């Protein structure tokens, strides 16, 4: 969670110093960014939970391909299963790393001198998180 009172301590005084046109522009920016953030939150939710459900399903089906490891003709199926299981584990690790990096980046929005910069910075970091979450699957399978 982000507490804007601690990140931008003089938020109220900055808003009082703005003109009506500036406040309307800021309202429109927050409206657009808020809608975009809700859409990105849904995407992030679907990606993370989808990946975790994929890990559970692949793990629950483990006895079938692992039973083929004893047969020399069917050994490839078990080896391919272990490779995909390790790729899923590495993908879960990458998801944790990406979310950790996102948390550190979000803490740095306090350095923005204006409110608009903080809002757009937060949205930019969230778009970056969503993009990185989509890429974790292909990165882990390629490794």
Secondary structure, DSSP 8 states (H G I E B T S, - for coil): ---HHHHSTTHHHHHHHS-HHHHHHHHHHHHHHHHHHHHHHHHHHHHHHHHHHHHHHHHHTHHHHHGGGGSTTTHHHHHHHHHHHHHHHHHHHHHHHHHHHHHHHHHGGGG-SSHHHHHHHHHHHHHHHHHHHHHHHHHHHH-
